[in-house]
Amino acid sequence: MAPESATAHIFLAACFFFFFLSNSHHVTAATSPPPSFSFDFSNTSKDQLGDLRFEGDAALNGNLVDLTCNDDSLFCLGRMSYNHPVALYDNYTGEVASFVTTFTFAINILPNTTQRGDGMTFFLSGYPSRLPPGSSGSVFGLRNWTNTSPSGEDRFVAIEFDPFNNGQWDSISNDHIGIDLNSLTSISSTRLPIYSLNGTMTATITFDNATRILEAILNFDYNSSLAPASVKTQLPAQLDALLPPVVSVGFSAGTGGYSELHQIHSWSFNSTMAATDTPTRDNEFHPNQGEVFGIKGRQGQNLVIGGLVILVLAVLLAIWSTFSWCRLKRIRNSFGKDSRLKRYEYSDLSMATDRFSEKKEIGKGGFGVVYSGSLKKKDVAVKKILKDSRGEFKDFLAELGSIDGTGHVNLVRLEGWCCSVNNYMFWCLGRQHVELFLVYELVPNGTLHQHLYEKSEVLSWEMRFKIVKGLCNALHYLHHQCSQYILHRDIKPGNILLDSEFNAKLGDFGLSRVAEHNNVTSVQTEAAAGTMRYMDPQSMTDGQANLRRSSDVYSFGIVLLEIAHGKYNPGLVRHLHRNRPYTFVEEVADEKLAGQFDRVQMERVIVLGLRCSEEVASKRPSLDAAAMQFLESGGELHAATIHKDEPHPTAARA
């Protein structure tokens, strides 16, 4: 048997030989990293402007972008969009993107007038962006006035920031934000204070591929006394009825009989899914005019090509089968020799979960499905992680070893693992369908998310504070007590499990990574980790996740605010803390608690959550013993020391 690298070279050479001989159609597709970009128009180079598409009246004007005319002209119309395709979903693989975008913008009424214009939108539509003619005024440049049922590439999803009431489709008078799905009648909208859409504001829009929730949160930068506003809706499970698979993202605005300024100051966007360029095909055939075995032209060539194809495929199949079998056996046998983790057989897990039946399903997320089961009279949770790869799961197996030995009262215990591999071939491209499984202890009381949002029984403050301390204790252990510190990278209520006594157990280590304290290597990833709304905004740059302990600290802070408030709205909590220093505790506290909570404990949880979720990583505290002491008895929090050479562990492949 040839070495692994030599076998791979033989395999690739045979593939090229096969393509050359067959002269059949070719398909080429180039995959780019997931889109991740940021524009600050007060400091944007001309080279960066090539990544933007300006249409209509939209133009760069000094340190900002004007979407509509920068004067008192009427019936202006403009769009600015990202000049590259953004993948939303893949019909073939079923993958759906999550994304988050944040932008600072301004809507300004012209001097000496009280008349309102028609507002602006953030939109997703067919790529490339095309500004419809005759779409000024209250249609926002999304469609023309006659096309009331957009189809194909003209379909759109938009979040509108609208200061003007148009009785034809606006159900809310004056200032409002709304979500539009191929219609200017918003499917969901929120009323705003009158004349509040007049100044500089910052909006954050997120889409979660697991829940299909699209949400926009608006902060009024020009007036901190105004509470943040939000609007959200759940998009359909099948997005192909709503938008094409590849979209443009950007901003669109129009004015009608009244003037108004619509300006973009800065814009960032991060997605989890890479865009694949449109394949190009060449089916042209050029026959040789000679004879083969007395048969002329195309028939002779087909005879030779057919025979060679059969021969090459037979050789490739033999090489690939031998190579795959040996490689899988070597990897599986090399792992687990010095580990307590047990390798389970697929047949055992299938039997334990009734062949992974829906009745056994107890949870589902963006990275897999969890089933309950019983193995040798022991209740377990089996997480099934589906992934197609070229057999590159060695890192996954090695990563399980990092979790081995992290036994801790506030961590879900990992019992073992399973890897099922099916080899198959498509023409000369060898592929492997890999199914990965993690076997955990079964934690009986469900998740924190279920108790906050789905169960009718209210989670008491005593239990909530116990959960907070348990979660802090788990992260203190992972970050500071392991010889190689571990980043969890997906801290959220759905990954915090509760045992029979409501002790918190942090689970789902399929995304964790290990780094040595003195490792100076910076490893980055093109695959986003975690759930977008809980992710450190500083961790995503250029489609790569740069991860430190402070990234986990940020997620921990957001979860603390959610535990205290009873729902996800960190902007509102920060607003109340800043503007109402004497009453913020009572106003932030979950109304379902009906005032039944310890005020000192509640204040400490809120303050720690706000400190941990600071936008600038260097301002966040370290989750060391001082953080636990702060929760118990107050005291000082230690600021985290972030070194340039602190490792950025790569994203796990699970």
Secondary structure as a PSIPRED ss2 file (coil, helix, strand):
# PSIPRED VFORMAT (PSIPRED V4.0)

   1 M C   1.000  0.000  0.000
   2 A C   1.000  0.000  0.000
   3 P C   1.000  0.000  0.000
   4 E H   0.000  1.000  0.000
   5 S H   0.000  1.000  0.000
   6 A H   0.000  1.000  0.000
   7 T H   0.000  1.000  0.000
   8 A H   0.000  1.000  0.000
   9 H H   0.000  1.000  0.000
  10 I H   0.000  1.000  0.000
  11 F H   0.000  1.000  0.000
  12 L H   0.000  1.000  0.000
  13 A H   0.000  1.000  0.000
  14 A H   0.000  1.000  0.000
  15 C H   0.000  1.000  0.000
  16 F H   0.000  1.000  0.000
  17 F H   0.000  1.000  0.000
  18 F H   0.000  1.000  0.000
  19 F H   0.000  1.000  0.000
  20 F H   0.000  1.000  0.000
  21 L H   0.000  1.000  0.000
  22 S H   0.000  1.000  0.000
  23 N C   1.000  0.000  0.000
  24 S C   1.000  0.000  0.000
  25 H C   1.000  0.000  0.000
  26 H E   0.000  0.000  1.000
  27 V E   0.000  0.000  1.000
  28 T E   0.000  0.000  1.000
  29 A C   1.000  0.000  0.000
  30 A C   1.000  0.000  0.000
  31 T E   0.000  0.000  1.000
  32 S C   1.000  0.000  0.000
  33 P C   1.000  0.000  0.000
  34 P C   1.000  0.000  0.000
  35 P C   1.000  0.000  0.000
  36 S E   0.000  0.000  1.000
  37 F E   0.000  0.000  1.000
  38 S E   0.000  0.000  1.000
  39 F E   0.000  0.000  1.000
  40 D E   0.000  0.000  1.000
  41 F C   1.000  0.000  0.000
  42 S C   1.000  0.000  0.000
  43 N C   1.000  0.000  0.000
  44 T C   1.000  0.000  0.000
  45 S C   1.000  0.000  0.000
  46 K H   0.000  1.000  0.000
  47 D H   0.000  1.000  0.000
  48 Q H   0.000  1.000  0.000
  49 L H   0.000  1.000  0.000
  50 G C   1.000  0.000  0.000
  51 D C   1.000  0.000  0.000
  52 L E   0.000  0.000  1.000
  53 R E   0.000  0.000  1.000
  54 F E   0.000  0.000  1.000
  55 E E   0.000  0.000  1.000
  56 G E   0.000  0.000  1.000
  57 D C   1.000  0.000  0.000
  58 A C   1.000  0.000  0.000
  59 A E   0.000  0.000  1.000
  60 L E   0.000  0.000  1.000
  61 N E   0.000  0.000  1.000
  62 G C   1.000  0.000  0.000
  63 N C   1.000  0.000  0.000
  64 L E   0.000  0.000  1.000
  65 V E   0.000  0.000  1.000
  66 D E   0.000  0.000  1.000
  67 L C   1.000  0.000  0.000
  68 T C   1.000  0.000  0.000
  69 C C   1.000  0.000  0.000
  70 N C   1.000  0.000  0.000
  71 D C   1.000  0.000  0.000
  72 D C   1.000  0.000  0.000
  73 S C   1.000  0.000  0.000
  74 L C   1.000  0.000  0.000
  75 F C   1.000  0.000  0.000
  76 C C   1.000  0.000  0.000
  77 L E   0.000  0.000  1.000
  78 G E   0.000  0.000  1.000
  79 R E   0.000  0.000  1.000
  80 M E   0.000  0.000  1.000
  81 S E   0.000  0.000  1.000
  82 Y E   0.000  0.000  1.000
  83 N C   1.000  0.000  0.000
  84 H C   1.000  0.000  0.000
  85 P C   1.000  0.000  0.000
  86 V E   0.000  0.000  1.000
  87 A E   0.000  0.000  1.000
  88 L C   1.000  0.000  0.000
  89 Y E   0.000  0.000  1.000
  90 D C   1.000  0.000  0.000
  91 N C   1.000  0.000  0.000
  92 Y C   1.000  0.000  0.000
  93 T C   1.000  0.000  0.000
  94 G C   1.000  0.000  0.000
  95 E C   1.000  0.000  0.000
  96 V E   0.000  0.000  1.000
  97 A C   1.000  0.000  0.000
  98 S C   1.000  0.000  0.000
  99 F E   0.000  0.000  1.000
 100 V E   0.000  0.000  1.000
 101 T E   0.000  0.000  1.000
 102 T E   0.000  0.000  1.000
 103 F E   0.000  0.000  1.000
 104 T E   0.000  0.000  1.000
 105 F E   0.000  0.000  1.000
 106 A E   0.000  0.000  1.000
 107 I E   0.000  0.000  1.000
 108 N E   0.000  0.000  1.000
 109 I C   1.000  0.000  0.000
 110 L C   1.000  0.000  0.000
 111 P C   1.000  0.000  0.000
 112 N C   1.000  0.000  0.000
 113 T C   1.000  0.000  0.000
 114 T C   1.000  0.000  0.000
 115 Q C   1.000  0.000  0.000
 116 R C   1.000  0.000  0.000
 117 G C   1.000  0.000  0.000
 118 D C   1.000  0.000  0.000
 119 G C   1.000  0.000  0.000
 120 M E   0.000  0.000  1.000
 121 T E   0.000  0.000  1.000
 122 F E   0.000  0.000  1.000
 123 F E   0.000  0.000  1.000
 124 L E   0.000  0.000  1.000
 125 S E   0.000  0.000  1.000
 126 G E   0.000  0.000  1.000
 127 Y C   1.000  0.000  0.000
 128 P C   1.000  0.000  0.000
 129 S C   1.000  0.000  0.000
 130 R C   1.000  0.000  0.000
 131 L C   1.000  0.000  0.000
 132 P C   1.000  0.000  0.000
 133 P C   1.000  0.000  0.000
 134 G C   1.000  0.000  0.000
 135 S C   1.000  0.000  0.000
 136 S C   1.000  0.000  0.000
 137 G H   0.000  1.000  0.000
 138 S H   0.000  1.000  0.000
 139 V H   0.000  1.000  0.000
 140 F C   1.000  0.000  0.000
 141 G C   1.000  0.000  0.000
 142 L C   1.000  0.000  0.000
 143 R C   1.000  0.000  0.000
 144 N C   1.000  0.000  0.000
 145 W C   1.000  0.000  0.000
 146 T C   1.000  0.000  0.000
 147 N C   1.000  0.000  0.000
 148 T C   1.000  0.000  0.000
 149 S C   1.000  0.000  0.000
 150 P C   1.000  0.000  0.000
 151 S C   1.000  0.000  0.000
 152 G H   0.000  1.000  0.000
 153 E H   0.000  1.000  0.000
 154 D H   0.000  1.000  0.000
 155 R C   1.000  0.000  0.000
 156 F E   0.000  0.000  1.000
 157 V E   0.000  0.000  1.000
 158 A E   0.000  0.000  1.000
 159 I E   0.000  0.000  1.000
 160 E E   0.000  0.000  1.000
 161 F E   0.000  0.000  1.000
 162 D E   0.000  0.000  1.000
 163 P C   1.000  0.000  0.000
 164 F C   1.000  0.000  0.000
 165 N C   1.000  0.000  0.000
 166 N C   1.000  0.000  0.000
 167 G C   1.000  0.000  0.000
 168 Q C   1.000  0.000  0.000
 169 W C   1.000  0.000  0.000
 170 D C   1.000  0.000  0.000
 171 S C   1.000  0.000  0.000
 172 I C   1.000  0.000  0.000
 173 S C   1.000  0.000  0.000
 174 N C   1.000  0.000  0.000
 175 D C   1.000  0.000  0.000
 176 H E   0.000  0.000  1.000
 177 I E   0.000  0.000  1.000
 178 G E   0.000  0.000  1.000
 179 I E   0.000  0.000  1.000
 180 D E   0.000  0.000  1.000
 181 L E   0.000  0.000  1.000
 182 N C   1.000  0.000  0.000
 183 S C   1.000  0.000  0.000
 184 L C   1.000  0.000  0.000
 185 T C   1.000  0.000  0.000
 186 S C   1.000  0.000  0.000
 187 I C   1.000  0.000  0.000
 188 S E   0.000  0.000  1.000
 189 S E   0.000  0.000  1.000
 190 T E   0.000  0.000  1.000
 191 R E   0.000  0.000  1.000
 192 L C   1.000  0.000  0.000
 193 P C   1.000  0.000  0.000
 194 I C   1.000  0.000  0.000
 195 Y C   1.000  0.000  0.000
 196 S C   1.000  0.000  0.000
 197 L C   1.000  0.000  0.000
 198 N C   1.000  0.000  0.000
 199 G E   0.000  0.000  1.000
 200 T E   0.000  0.000  1.000
 201 M E   0.000  0.000  1.000
 202 T E   0.000  0.000  1.000
 203 A E   0.000  0.000  1.000
 204 T E   0.000  0.000  1.000
 205 I E   0.000  0.000  1.000
 206 T E   0.000  0.000  1.000
 207 F E   0.000  0.000  1.000
 208 D C   1.000  0.000  0.000
 209 N C   1.000  0.000  0.000
 210 A C   1.000  0.000  0.000
 211 T C   1.000  0.000  0.000
 212 R C   1.000  0.000  0.000
 213 I E   0.000  0.000  1.000
 214 L E   0.000  0.000  1.000
 215 E E   0.000  0.000  1.000
 216 A E   0.000  0.000  1.000
 217 I E   0.000  0.000  1.000
 218 L E   0.000  0.000  1.000
 219 N E   0.000  0.000  1.000
 220 F C   1.000  0.000  0.000
 221 D C   1.000  0.000  0.000
 222 Y C   1.000  0.000  0.000
 223 N C   1.000  0.000  0.000
 224 S C   1.000  0.000  0.000
 225 S C   1.000  0.000  0.000
 226 L C   1.000  0.000  0.000
 227 A C   1.000  0.000  0.000
 228 P C   1.000  0.000  0.000
 229 A E   0.000  0.000  1.000
 230 S E   0.000  0.000  1.000
 231 V E   0.000  0.000  1.000
 232 K E   0.000  0.000  1.000
 233 T E   0.000  0.000  1.000
 234 Q E   0.000  0.000  1.000
 235 L C   1.000  0.000  0.000
 236 P C   1.000  0.000  0.000
 237 A C   1.000  0.000  0.000
 238 Q C   1.000  0.000  0.000
 239 L H   0.000  1.000  0.000
 240 D H   0.000  1.000  0.000
 241 A H   0.000  1.000  0.000
 242 L C   1.000  0.000  0.000
 243 L C   1.000  0.000  0.000
 244 P C   1.000  0.000  0.000
 245 P C   1.000  0.000  0.000
 246 V E   0.000  0.000  1.000
 247 V E   0.000  0.000  1.000
 248 S E   0.000  0.000  1.000
 249 V E   0.000  0.000  1.000
 250 G E   0.000  0.000  1.000
 251 F E   0.000  0.000  1.000
 252 S E   0.000  0.000  1.000
 253 A E   0.000  0.000  1.000
 254 G E   0.000  0.000  1.000
 255 T C   1.000  0.000  0.000
 256 G C   1.000  0.000  0.000
 257 G C   1.000  0.000  0.000
 258 Y C   1.000  0.000  0.000
 259 S C   1.000  0.000  0.000
 260 E C   1.000  0.000  0.000
 261 L E   0.000  0.000  1.000
 262 H E   0.000  0.000  1.000
 263 Q E   0.000  0.000  1.000
 264 I E   0.000  0.000  1.000
 265 H E   0.000  0.000  1.000
 266 S E   0.000  0.000  1.000
 267 W E   0.000  0.000  1.000
 268 S E   0.000  0.000  1.000
 269 F E   0.000  0.000  1.000
 270 N E   0.000  0.000  1.000
 271 S E   0.000  0.000  1.000
 272 T C   1.000  0.000  0.000
 273 M C   1.000  0.000  0.000
 274 A C   1.000  0.000  0.000
 275 A C   1.000  0.000  0.000
 276 T E   0.000  0.000  1.000
 277 D C   1.000  0.000  0.000
 278 T C   1.000  0.000  0.000
 279 P C   1.000  0.000  0.000
 280 T E   0.000  0.000  1.000
 281 R E   0.000  0.000  1.000
 282 D E   0.000  0.000  1.000
 283 N C   1.000  0.000  0.000
 284 E C   1.000  0.000  0.000
 285 F C   1.000  0.000  0.000
 286 H C   1.000  0.000  0.000
 287 P C   1.000  0.000  0.000
 288 N C   1.000  0.000  0.000
 289 Q C   1.000  0.000  0.000
 290 G C   1.000  0.000  0.000
 291 E E   0.000  0.000  1.000
 292 V E   0.000  0.000  1.000
 293 F C   1.000  0.000  0.000
 294 G C   1.000  0.000  0.000
 295 I E   0.000  0.000  1.000
 296 K E   0.000  0.000  1.000
 297 G H   0.000  1.000  0.000
 298 R H   0.000  1.000  0.000
 299 Q H   0.000  1.000  0.000
 300 G H   0.000  1.000  0.000
 301 Q H   0.000  1.000  0.000
 302 N H   0.000  1.000  0.000
 303 L H   0.000  1.000  0.000
 304 V H   0.000  1.000  0.000
 305 I H   0.000  1.000  0.000
 306 G H   0.000  1.000  0.000
 307 G H   0.000  1.000  0.000
 308 L H   0.000  1.000  0.000
 309 V H   0.000  1.000  0.000
 310 I H   0.000  1.000  0.000
 311 L H   0.000  1.000  0.000
 312 V H   0.000  1.000  0.000
 313 L H   0.000  1.000  0.000
 314 A H   0.000  1.000  0.000
 315 V H   0.000  1.000  0.000
 316 L H   0.000  1.000  0.000
 317 L H   0.000  1.000  0.000
 318 A H   0.000  1.000  0.000
 319 I H   0.000  1.000  0.000
 320 W H   0.000  1.000  0.000
 321 S H   0.000  1.000  0.000
 322 T H   0.000  1.000  0.000
 323 F H   0.000  1.000  0.000
 324 S H   0.000  1.000  0.000
 325 W H   0.000  1.000  0.000
 326 C H   0.000  1.000  0.000
 327 R H   0.000  1.000  0.000
 328 L H   0.000  1.000  0.000
 329 K H   0.000  1.000  0.000
 330 R H   0.000  1.000  0.000
 331 I H   0.000  1.000  0.000
 332 R H   0.000  1.000  0.000
 333 N H   0.000  1.000  0.000
 334 S H   0.000  1.000  0.000
 335 F C   1.000  0.000  0.000
 336 G C   1.000  0.000  0.000
 337 K C   1.000  0.000  0.000
 338 D C   1.000  0.000  0.000
 339 S C   1.000  0.000  0.000
 340 R C   1.000  0.000  0.000
 341 L C   1.000  0.000  0.000
 342 K E   0.000  0.000  1.000
 343 R E   0.000  0.000  1.000
 344 Y C   1.000  0.000  0.000
 345 E C   1.000  0.000  0.000
 346 Y H   0.000  1.000  0.000
 347 S H   0.000  1.000  0.000
 348 D H   0.000  1.000  0.000
 349 L H   0.000  1.000  0.000
 350 S H   0.000  1.000  0.000
 351 M H   0.000  1.000  0.000
 352 A H   0.000  1.000  0.000
 353 T C   1.000  0.000  0.000
 354 D C   1.000  0.000  0.000
 355 R C   1.000  0.000  0.000
 356 F C   1.000  0.000  0.000
 357 S C   1.000  0.000  0.000
 358 E H   0.000  1.000  0.000
 359 K H   0.000  1.000  0.000
 360 K H   0.000  1.000  0.000
 361 E E   0.000  0.000  1.000
 362 I E   0.000  0.000  1.000
 363 G E   0.000  0.000  1.000
 364 K E   0.000  0.000  1.000
 365 G E   0.000  0.000  1.000
 366 G C   1.000  0.000  0.000
 367 F C   1.000  0.000  0.000
 368 G E   0.000  0.000  1.000
 369 V E   0.000  0.000  1.000
 370 V E   0.000  0.000  1.000
 371 Y E   0.000  0.000  1.000
 372 S E   0.000  0.000  1.000
 373 G E   0.000  0.000  1.000
 374 S E   0.000  0.000  1.000
 375 L E   0.000  0.000  1.000
 376 K C   1.000  0.000  0.000
 377 K C   1.000  0.000  0.000
 378 K E   0.000  0.000  1.000
 379 D E   0.000  0.000  1.000
 380 V E   0.000  0.000  1.000
 381 A E   0.000  0.000  1.000
 382 V E   0.000  0.000  1.000
 383 K E   0.000  0.000  1.000
 384 K E   0.000  0.000  1.000
 385 I E   0.000  0.000  1.000
 386 L E   0.000  0.000  1.000
 387 K E   0.000  0.000  1.000
 388 D E   0.000  0.000  1.000
 389 S E   0.000  0.000  1.000
 390 R C   1.000  0.000  0.000
 391 G C   1.000  0.000  0.000
 392 E C   1.000  0.000  0.000
 393 F C   1.000  0.000  0.000
 394 K H   0.000  1.000  0.000
 395 D H   0.000  1.000  0.000
 396 F H   0.000  1.000  0.000
 397 L H   0.000  1.000  0.000
 398 A H   0.000  1.000  0.000
 399 E H   0.000  1.000  0.000
 400 L H   0.000  1.000  0.000
 401 G H   0.000  1.000  0.000
 402 S H   0.000  1.000  0.000
 403 I H   0.000  1.000  0.000
 404 D C   1.000  0.000  0.000
 405 G C   1.000  0.000  0.000
 406 T C   1.000  0.000  0.000
 407 G C   1.000  0.000  0.000
 408 H C   1.000  0.000  0.000
 409 V C   1.000  0.000  0.000
 410 N C   1.000  0.000  0.000
 411 L E   0.000  0.000  1.000
 412 V C   1.000  0.000  0.000
 413 R C   1.000  0.000  0.000
 414 L E   0.000  0.000  1.000
 415 E E   0.000  0.000  1.000
 416 G E   0.000  0.000  1.000
 417 W E   0.000  0.000  1.000
 418 C E   0.000  0.000  1.000
 419 C E   0.000  0.000  1.000
 420 S E   0.000  0.000  1.000
 421 V E   0.000  0.000  1.000
 422 N E   0.000  0.000  1.000
 423 N E   0.000  0.000  1.000
 424 Y E   0.000  0.000  1.000
 425 M E   0.000  0.000  1.000
 426 F E   0.000  0.000  1.000
 427 W C   1.000  0.000  0.000
 428 C C   1.000  0.000  0.000
 429 L E   0.000  0.000  1.000
 430 G E   0.000  0.000  1.000
 431 R E   0.000  0.000  1.000
 432 Q E   0.000  0.000  1.000
 433 H E   0.000  0.000  1.000
 434 V E   0.000  0.000  1.000
 435 E E   0.000  0.000  1.000
 436 L E   0.000  0.000  1.000
 437 F E   0.000  0.000  1.000
 438 L E   0.000  0.000  1.000
 439 V E   0.000  0.000  1.000
 440 Y E   0.000  0.000  1.000
 441 E E   0.000  0.000  1.000
 442 L C   1.000  0.000  0.000
 443 V C   1.000  0.000  0.000
 444 P C   1.000  0.000  0.000
 445 N C   1.000  0.000  0.000
 446 G C   1.000  0.000  0.000
 447 T E   0.000  0.000  1.000
 448 L H   0.000  1.000  0.000
 449 H H   0.000  1.000  0.000
 450 Q H   0.000  1.000  0.000
 451 H H   0.000  1.000  0.000
 452 L H   0.000  1.000  0.000
 453 Y H   0.000  1.000  0.000
 454 E C   1.000  0.000  0.000
 455 K C   1.000  0.000  0.000
 456 S C   1.000  0.000  0.000
 457 E C   1.000  0.000  0.000
 458 V C   1.000  0.000  0.000
 459 L C   1.000  0.000  0.000
 460 S C   1.000  0.000  0.000
 461 W H   0.000  1.000  0.000
 462 E H   0.000  1.000  0.000
 463 M H   0.000  1.000  0.000
 464 R H   0.000  1.000  0.000
 465 F H   0.000  1.000  0.000
 466 K H   0.000  1.000  0.000
 467 I H   0.000  1.000  0.000
 468 V H   0.000  1.000  0.000
 469 K H   0.000  1.000  0.000
 470 G H   0.000  1.000  0.000
 471 L H   0.000  1.000  0.000
 472 C H   0.000  1.000  0.000
 473 N H   0.000  1.000  0.000
 474 A H   0.000  1.000  0.000
 475 L H   0.000  1.000  0.000
 476 H H   0.000  1.000  0.000
 477 Y H   0.000  1.000  0.000
 478 L H   0.000  1.000  0.000
 479 H H   0.000  1.000  0.000
 480 H H   0.000  1.000  0.000
 481 Q H   0.000  1.000  0.000
 482 C C   1.000  0.000  0.000
 483 S C   1.000  0.000  0.000
 484 Q C   1.000  0.000  0.000
 485 Y E   0.000  0.000  1.000
 486 I E   0.000  0.000  1.000
 487 L E   0.000  0.000  1.000
 488 H C   1.000  0.000  0.000
 489 R C   1.000  0.000  0.000
 490 D C   1.000  0.000  0.000
 491 I C   1.000  0.000  0.000
 492 K C   1.000  0.000  0.000
 493 P H   0.000  1.000  0.000
 494 G H   0.000  1.000  0.000
 495 N H   0.000  1.000  0.000
 496 I E   0.000  0.000  1.000
 497 L E   0.000  0.000  1.000
 498 L E   0.000  0.000  1.000
 499 D C   1.000  0.000  0.000
 500 S C   1.000  0.000  0.000
 501 E C   1.000  0.000  0.000
 502 F C   1.000  0.000  0.000
 503 N C   1.000  0.000  0.000
 504 A E   0.000  0.000  1.000
 505 K E   0.000  0.000  1.000
 506 L E   0.000  0.000  1.000
 507 G C   1.000  0.000  0.000
 508 D C   1.000  0.000  0.000
 509 F H   0.000  1.000  0.000
 510 G H   0.000  1.000  0.000
 511 L H   0.000  1.000  0.000
 512 S C   1.000  0.000  0.000
 513 R E   0.000  0.000  1.000
 514 V E   0.000  0.000  1.000
 515 A E   0.000  0.000  1.000
 516 E C   1.000  0.000  0.000
 517 H C   1.000  0.000  0.000
 518 N C   1.000  0.000  0.000
 519 N C   1.000  0.000  0.000
 520 V C   1.000  0.000  0.000
 521 T C   1.000  0.000  0.000
 522 S E   0.000  0.000  1.000
 523 V C   1.000  0.000  0.000
 524 Q C   1.000  0.000  0.000
 525 T C   1.000  0.000  0.000
 526 E C   1.000  0.000  0.000
 527 A C   1.000  0.000  0.000
 528 A C   1.000  0.000  0.000
 529 A C   1.000  0.000  0.000
 530 G C   1.000  0.000  0.000
 531 T C   1.000  0.000  0.000
 532 M H   0.000  1.000  0.000
 533 R H   0.000  1.000  0.000
 534 Y H   0.000  1.000  0.000
 535 M C   1.000  0.000  0.000
 536 D C   1.000  0.000  0.000
 537 P H   0.000  1.000  0.000
 538 Q H   0.000  1.000  0.000
 539 S H   0.000  1.000  0.000
 540 M E   0.000  0.000  1.000
 541 T E   0.000  0.000  1.000
 542 D C   1.000  0.000  0.000
 543 G C   1.000  0.000  0.000
 544 Q E   0.000  0.000  1.000
 545 A E   0.000  0.000  1.000
 546 N C   1.000  0.000  0.000
 547 L C   1.000  0.000  0.000
 548 R C   1.000  0.000  0.000
 549 R H   0.000  1.000  0.000
 550 S H   0.000  1.000  0.000
 551 S H   0.000  1.000  0.000
 552 D H   0.000  1.000  0.000
 553 V H   0.000  1.000  0.000
 554 Y H   0.000  1.000  0.000
 555 S H   0.000  1.000  0.000
 556 F H   0.000  1.000  0.000
 557 G H   0.000  1.000  0.000
 558 I H   0.000  1.000  0.000
 559 V H   0.000  1.000  0.000
 560 L H   0.000  1.000  0.000
 561 L H   0.000  1.000  0.000
 562 E H   0.000  1.000  0.000
 563 I H   0.000  1.000  0.000
 564 A H   0.000  1.000  0.000
 565 H H   0.000  1.000  0.000
 566 G C   1.000  0.000  0.000
 567 K C   1.000  0.000  0.000
 568 Y C   1.000  0.000  0.000
 569 N C   1.000  0.000  0.000
 570 P H   0.000  1.000  0.000
 571 G H   0.000  1.000  0.000
 572 L H   0.000  1.000  0.000
 573 V H   0.000  1.000  0.000
 574 R H   0.000  1.000  0.000
 575 H H   0.000  1.000  0.000
 576 L H   0.000  1.000  0.000
 577 H H   0.000  1.000  0.000
 578 R H   0.000  1.000  0.000
 579 N H   0.000  1.000  0.000
 580 R C   1.000  0.000  0.000
 581 P C   1.000  0.000  0.000
 582 Y C   1.000  0.000  0.000
 583 T C   1.000  0.000  0.000
 584 F H   0.000  1.000  0.000
 585 V H   0.000  1.000  0.000
 586 E H   0.000  1.000  0.000
 587 E H   0.000  1.000  0.000
 588 V H   0.000  1.000  0.000
 589 A C   1.000  0.000  0.000
 590 D C   1.000  0.000  0.000
 591 E H   0.000  1.000  0.000
 592 K H   0.000  1.000  0.000
 593 L H   0.000  1.000  0.000
 594 A C   1.000  0.000  0.000
 595 G C   1.000  0.000  0.000
 596 Q C   1.000  0.000  0.000
 597 F C   1.000  0.000  0.000
 598 D C   1.000  0.000  0.000
 599 R H   0.000  1.000  0.000
 600 V H   0.000  1.000  0.000
 601 Q H   0.000  1.000  0.000
 602 M H   0.000  1.000  0.000
 603 E H   0.000  1.000  0.000
 604 R H   0.000  1.000  0.000
 605 V H   0.000  1.000  0.000
 606 I H   0.000  1.000  0.000
 607 V H   0.000  1.000  0.000
 608 L H   0.000  1.000  0.000
 609 G H   0.000  1.000  0.000
 610 L H   0.000  1.000  0.000
 611 R H   0.000  1.000  0.000
 612 C H   0.000  1.000  0.000
 613 S C   1.000  0.000  0.000
 614 E C   1.000  0.000  0.000
 615 E C   1.000  0.000  0.000
 616 V C   1.000  0.000  0.000
 617 A H   0.000  1.000  0.000
 618 S H   0.000  1.000  0.000
 619 K H   0.000  1.000  0.000
 620 R C   1.000  0.000  0.000
 621 P E   0.000  0.000  1.000
 622 S C   1.000  0.000  0.000
 623 L C   1.000  0.000  0.000
 624 D C   1.000  0.000  0.000
 625 A H   0.000  1.000  0.000
 626 A H   0.000  1.000  0.000
 627 A H   0.000  1.000  0.000
 628 M H   0.000  1.000  0.000
 629 Q H   0.000  1.000  0.000
 630 F H   0.000  1.000  0.000
 631 L H   0.000  1.000  0.000
 632 E H   0.000  1.000  0.000
 633 S H   0.000  1.000  0.000
 634 G C   1.000  0.000  0.000
 635 G C   1.000  0.000  0.000
 636 E C   1.000  0.000  0.000
 637 L C   1.000  0.000  0.000
 638 H C   1.000  0.000  0.000
 639 A E   0.000  0.000  1.000
 640 A C   1.000  0.000  0.000
 641 T C   1.000  0.000  0.000
 642 I C   1.000  0.000  0.000
 643 H C   1.000  0.000  0.000
 644 K C   1.000  0.000  0.000
 645 D C   1.000  0.000  0.000
 646 E C   1.000  0.000  0.000
 647 P C   1.000  0.000  0.000
 648 H E   0.000  0.000  1.000
 649 P C   1.000  0.000  0.000
 650 T C   1.000  0.000  0.000
 651 A C   1.000  0.000  0.000
 652 A C   1.000  0.000  0.000
 653 R C   1.000  0.000  0.000
 654 A C   1.000  0.000  0.000
